[in-house]
Amino acid sequence: MFKKILIANRGEIACRVIKTARRMGIQTVAVYSDADARAPFVQMADEAVHIGPSPAAQSYLIADKIIAACKQTGAEAVHPGYGFLSERTSFAEALAAEGIEFIGPPVNAIAAMGDKIESKKLAKAAGVNVVPGFVGEIEDTEHAVRISNEIGYPVMMKASAGGGGKGMRLAYDEKDVREGFEATKREGLNSFGDDRVFIEKFILNPRHIEIQILGDKHGNIVYLNERECSIQRRHQKVVEEAPSPFVTEKMRKAMGEQCVALSRAVGYYSAGTVELIVSGADPTGESFYFLEMNTRLQVEHPVTECITGVDLVEQMIRVAAGEKLAFDQKDVKIDGWAIENRVYAEDPYRGFLPSTGRLVRYSPPVDGWTDDGEENGRRGVDGVRVDDGVYEGGEVSMFYDPMIAKLITWGKTRDEAADKQIAALDAFEIEGLGHNIDFVSAIMQHPRFRSGELTTGFIAEEYPDGFTGAAPSEELSRQLAAIAGFIATAESDRARRIDGQLGDRLEPVHKWEVSIDGADHKVKVGRKKIKVDGEEVELSLAYTPGDKFVAAEVGDSALGVKLARTRTGWKMTTRGRIYTVRCLPRRIAPLAQHMIEKVPPDLSRFLICPMPGLLVALHVAEGDKVEAGQPLAVVEAMKMENILRAEKSATVKAVNAKAGDSLAVDAIILELE
């Protein structure tokens, strides 16, 4: 077994590898860029080596710097995590040339599966179903249009070396191909150094199912069941679960055996994932097709660990060291259900725009991933596990992926795992930047999610006009009114004591008028009872003025509520929604109707940068006439290109930025008239 390994990655996956290595008694080396100098993974590792400036292209993507760090520290092996150099054959070859073990698959398997065009040819030869499409080099946009017309719309354009949702465009017609082909090439070149694109038929009502593969260097290969990853936004996974509510035992066996056969055809060992696209319109589940194989650890690997009890990072290390797998296919079981939600730095209330900045407040529902015992080590505390790599006061940088953390829950049933997600998300406190906690909580509560009727179009279909919060309920509104009345009473009593002018005698009864998103409730708070609209509410709650989070028990249920003070009440966040709460004494409440509302300024004549990013392209100049929907500029943020369009027909009055400029959020790019 290795004595020291280096992790050629950052963030939560670096922390994740370090924790397993520490449990195995292996020393660890971290490498870090300027932006990550104070990151948790740097503090956790036994040693840390600085490898360059913040941009990944100048640090984490330079193989020579990683190898130099290995030589400097005496690391015998490198775990690449995911992303960065994890699927670069040149990196694995360079390590081998220096006598350093690569904790991953053989070079030939990375090469075969890393090229999406070649991998489809190999899959087809191995007898695996592949999606109809053009497998070959595409010359230019006109060639792409001809191919798309022949295949039949809709089609998917993908960067050949892409992954993680990057370099992908869905085209419903010729116009979409002409507009998106060059952007797909650019994203492929910028993110992966390869601008080749391939085009394939887009399967209607698709479900994204993937099979976890694990093999050793002695020819043993097993599949560790499946993961359902259908809930995606812009082809980026948001929710993953294991097992899939769609897959039957018969389907699981058929998929698993095909994926093992494909892995065996390329001499695969270590952990890997074969991604399949399954037609949800086929109730037999037999219409599944090979999508790609990721020759690395997946972001969503924890859900597989939770239901199988297998530590995939440990297995990768043991396989790299030459050990045989200690189990075979018949030993792989399914125990319970696991769900993972990715907590991203993006604002769902503003069209999911990337949100970078400082984590003014960061308090996850449990304190990281625990090693206390086998069960807790895989499933966290009481079935709640958080894999993260950030800290309160740290910064979510524009240079890297927008993921803040992964929240994983395990339960005996799917509903139990989802219920734990909702409770844990309520307790997950993040301030300082936009995040998607409310959004994923809303998904966990959505009737369609609960039914298991999922497709990759779930988010687009269920939130066609964007996200405004989870659907409210009258019962929850009453519960929040009771909590607001209790808190207002506590603050009123404290103010009375501090003032001192009215003595220490507290009022026996407080009467409030509480408005929850415009719904009015009359709340009466006595010494022992709370009534909302004349009905008693059982409430158990500890609150100290200034608290930003309260854990309440309302009747037989628990409710976690995040609080933000406003002039007349609070913003209360719970169950996937931000509630505007106004709480006034009943004698004052009637006067509120006389307050004049402040009208926000009209900014429609400005093209405003919606997030911090790089202005990649500016398509218009001063004096140009533009039409509604016309692309005006392209802004790149967190490795994704965003097209900014004209909201109405107008003329460009002034241009305030040029291509190549780094823009702050709300920066004015141009003015229209």
Secondary structure, 3 states (H helix, E strand, C coil): CCCEEEECCCHHHHHHHHHHHHHCCCEEEEEEEHHHCCCHHHHHCCEEEEEECCCHHHCCCCHHHHHHHHHHHCCCEEECCCCCCCCCHHHHHHHHHCCCEECCCCHHHHHHHHCHHHHHHHHHHCCCCECCEECCCCCCHHHHHHHHHHHCCCEEEEECCCCCCCCEEEECCHHHHHHHHHHHHHHHHHHHCCCCEEEEECCCCEEEEEEEEEECCCCCEEEEEEEEEEEEECCEEEEEEECCCCCCHHHHHHHHHHHHHHHHHCCCCEEEEEEEEEECCCCCCCCEEEEEEECCCCCCHHHHHHHHCCCHHHHHHHHHCCCCCCCCHHHCCCCCEEEEEEEECEEHHHCCEECCEECCEEECCCCCCCCCHHHHHHHCECCEEEEECCCCCCEECCCCCCEEEEEEEEECCHHHHHHHHHHHHHHCEEECCCCCHHHHHHHHHCHHHHHCCCCCCHHHHHCCCCCCCCCCCHHHHHHHHHHHHHHHHHHHHHHHHHHCCCCCCCCCCEEEEEEECCEEEEEEECCCCEEECCEECCEEECCCCCCCEEEEEECCEEEEEEEEECCCEEEEEECCEEEEEEEEECCCHHHHHHCCCCCCCCCCCEEECCCCEEEEEECCCCCCEECCCCEEEEEEECCEEEEEECCCCEEEEEECCCCCCEECCCCEEEEEC
